[in-house]
Amino acid sequence: MDLLNPSTGRLLKSFKLDIEYVKGQGQYLYDREDNSYLDFIAQYGAVPFGYNHPEIASAVQDFLGSDLPAMVQPSVPVKAAELAERLIKLAPGEMAQATFCQSGAEAVETAIKLARSTTGKKTILSADNSFHGKTMGALSATGRPVYQEPFFAPVPGFETIPFNDTKALETKLKNQGSEIAAFIVEPIQGEGGIIIPSEGYLKCAEHICREYGVLLVVDEVQTGLGRSGSLFACELAGVSPDILLLSKALGGGLVPLGVCLSSKHAWNDGFGKLHSSTFANNNFTCSVGIKVIDLLTANDRSLVKSAALMGSYLVDGLKKIDSKYPGVIKEIRGQGLMVGVEFNGFDGSESFSIRYLAQQNGFSALLAGYLLHVHKVRCAPFLNNSMTLRLQPALTVSREQIGQALRALEDVVNVLYYQDYSELYSYLLGRKSDGTVTDFRKYRKPVKASALLPGEKPSEKFAFLIHYPAVADMVKNNPSFMKLDETELEKLLDWEASLEATPDVIVHLPAFKSKAGKIAEGWLIGVPYSGKHLLDMSRKKAVSTLVEAVDLAKSLGAKIVGLGAYTSIVSRGGTDLQGRGVAITSGNSFTVATAFDALIKGASMMDIKPEKAAGAVIGATGSIGRVCAIMLAREAGQLYLVGNPGKEKTSLRRLEKLANEIYGYVITDLVKDNTSLDQQKGIAKWLKGFISCLNSSDPRQVENLRNAVKGDLPFSFYEFINNNLARSGKFSSPPIKTTVNIRQALLQSDLVITASSSTSDLIMPEYLKQGCVICDVARPADVSQSVLSSRKDVLVIEGGLVKYPDKICFGQNIGYDPGMNLACLSETMLLALEGDYRDFSIGLKLPVEDIYYLKSLARTHGFELAIPQNKKGAITTEIAEAARKNARCIDVRRKA
């Protein structure tokens, strides 16, 4: 496909719809391995009798053996004249001329020229959501901006009105009838999703057009020649159009052929003299068209009548499936063998991935791929209507073949009903399904907004960017994915990234009311890449993707956008996203606040006194780790700053700078503070004693320290402390140690905050000190699952979690219980509720005062620290007590 259409080729390849069919017979297509596929597309109706129908093939052979010239323009083409006569006799109304062409779009172009030249008026009126082709005139008449905008269509002279709205038509013609040449309309909107108008619409449109002198053009390119269960769909409505357009089926599935049929009063000689086409009035293609008419009209149109019966059987079967699995199918629309099944949409309460795919117009493609590979049934996705499957088998389809398709469709509906979406993705992963569908409905988390009083509505708006940091997060937000193993989840992450989709809305929360009475609404916007993908791609591409997401948020009305997971890391703490007309926050300030509070609460649960404990911060030079280290230094007696072992030299240099910064904070406070040594906590207590001893042995050094605090000279607190340890007497080891050896630091540490940007586990069971507390704020988690299963003596807290004053729920809620979510999201919400639309928590150096500002906003709006959680649920005092007992038992055994 790369040589034909690489864009379509990518789509087909993505959903494994790129099977190469090497044989077609009747209702079936065959691949190179001779696997057969029941075809329910029929080339959108252009294969009316199945593939390579023997009588159509015979007509081709007869023509080739006749020695008739295919093209004799401008002389008399005998087969074209014969086909014209047949069509004019069959068509409704008083058709008088047949202008042949090669396609439906060309038939529409012909009608436009004919209508304008006959009426002397320019404007062509069509319906919203219509489809009339992709040449410029036909495209301009198409009522779908998505098709038009890249090509600067519509060109002047085209207007649209709502479909199935005769009042709108009458108003338009009453006001502008003198300017409108024709109204072009489909009896059933095909590409628009098989949309059938209300009874009487087409007939009423005919009367209105007659009243105001506007030509009625009925586009039956898809519906005509038996597809609707009648030879012409407008026959069923009792309508006699001025111009009737046919194509697709007219070529019998073998040749391109279209026609514009027109009545005498719609024809004019000017058009006849000026309009022509080299390949029109082709004896070869028209001989095939004659055979098509023969087959359709044989035995009192028995094939057309059969199409009506088979269509009813198909629709009845679909209705039975719908009644068996209520709530999955939104609507079944069809007439004859032109059927559309529209599925209900998703709101993110069932699965973030399936919601995102639907938003990206990939849902029907996923279903088509599943039906093709699992059931060997070929259905067509609507590329412009993602929630609808098109069912258009050949007119010769049998009852048994429809039964086969219905069984396949029932399987799809069954999977959707029980929300076992992993089954739909199975074929993409090379995973053969055993046919077992698991009920995952109990895992659904409905979107839940705050209850509002009459007249209340949101005054503030926010958005938050999300993505899957790692495979574990896929399961959190897509319960059915628990059926997939880690390798399959990795494949699925790679597949989603390969789509190169754009950011899109995953969940909309209509309202959230805070304790202070402020109301905000918000959107979770999905970015289609994992943490690893974002880190591995070029920064330019990553930032470009995030810029799209921010611009989408702004278009929704959001005034502040929060950055989840790696979106902050790859945008340099949000600095790359500033200046786009909407405030940006990384959410890191409130993450620090809640992580630190959770660690201290965990310490209390484990009877650890922070001032007598050693603390460690993994990822200490990151924006979250840095401030956590500063705050932990004010509580813990010792502090290990741990950096990236993969960048040892750079990391140690940055860690020393951080240690110097922390010493500076504490020493500055001490110089200004006259409290006694007994009243000091953490490293401040150590430093108070250190300075006191140093003052006794070398007062000049302490004077230098005081001058440094005043800012009188360049100074390194880190070097000062290390250089003066010997002079101080009893102090031989500094309270802040820098290292890239995670294991060495953790074996000494009672309290740990880990906030790295690693995409793999960092903390293993053998690294941990007995009875320690770990607050893991990394996404994905730094703590290995094996720690949870094998180290029952330690307390692992998932940090950065917030409890709301209301049990709101963002659908799957990023994996958390209703009324609870991440601090980074909560910071975005707090700032929105407060109406504080400044850039916040930007870059690597977060001001410590911002932490306390966010804590004050949390008190105002009723946000609290959530009960600390590990990966298996809330940690209660009983769980903490068990960890304490396990730690004591280990200690007793070791002493024995």
Secondary structure, 3 states (H helix, E strand, C coil): CCCCCHHHHHHHHHCCCCCCEEEEEECEEEECCCCEEEECCHHHHCCCCCECCHHHHHHHHHHHHHCCCCCCCCCCCHHHHHHHHHHHHHCCCCEEEEEEECCHHHHHHHHHHHHHHHHCCCEEEEECCCCCCCCHHHHHHCCCHHHHHHHCCCCCCEEEECCCCHHHHHHHHHHHCCCEEEEEECCCECCCCCECCCCCHHHHHHHHHHHCCCEEEEECCCCCCCCCCCCCHHHHCCCCCCEEEECHHHHCCCCCCEEEEEEHHHCCHHHHHHCCCCCCCCHHHHHHHHHHHHHHHHHHHHHHHHHHHHHHHHHHHHHHHHHHCCCCEEEEEEECCEEEEEECCCCCCCCHHHHHHHHCCCHHHHHHHHHHHHCCEECEECCCCCCEEEECCCCCCCHHHHHHHHHHHHHHHHHHHCCCCHHHHHHHHCCCCCCCCCCCHHHCCCCECCCCCCCCCCCEEEEEEECCCCHHHHHHHCHHHHHCCHHHHHHHHHHHHHCCCCCEEEEEEEEEECCCCCEEEEEEEECCCCHHHHHHCCHHHHHHHHHHHHHHHHHHCCCEEEECCHHHHCCCCCHHHCCCCCEEECCHHHHHHHHHHHHHHHHHHCCCCHHHCEEEEECCCCHHHHHHHHHHHCCCCEEEEECCHHHHHHHHHHHHHHHHHHHHHHHHHHHHCCCCHHHCCHHHHHHHHHHHHHHHHCHHHHHHHHHHHHCCCCCCHHHHHHHCHHHHCCCCCCCEEEECCHHHHHCCCCEEEECCCCCCCCECHHHCCCCCEEEECCCCCCECHHHHHHCCCCEEEECCEEECCCCCECCCHHHCCCCEEEHHHHHHHHHHHHCCCCCECCCCCCCHHHHHHHHHHHHHHCCEECCCEECCEECCHHHHHHHHHHHHHHHHHHHC
